């Protein structure tokens, strides 16, 4: 179970790093730029711990999929990006894919 907590931490750290990337405005803001690198490094460390107990394909797909969906949501809510029907449906498909991968994670 703790491997899934490491994966959740990795996702949150990666999403935070990506948000800092946006806030860095092309590396013109030092605090956001440095924060981005620190958060990405921490995310990869957490992902490495998650991989001790989760198959790499499942863990990486969940990490990338949930991260993508959360970043898209942050873009809409925090940065005022458009929330078109196609974008919402696409995020829903990503979430469904992540659920499917999670359901088959125990299969060998």
Order of alpha helices (4+ residues) and beta strands (2+ residues): alpha-alpha-alpha-alpha
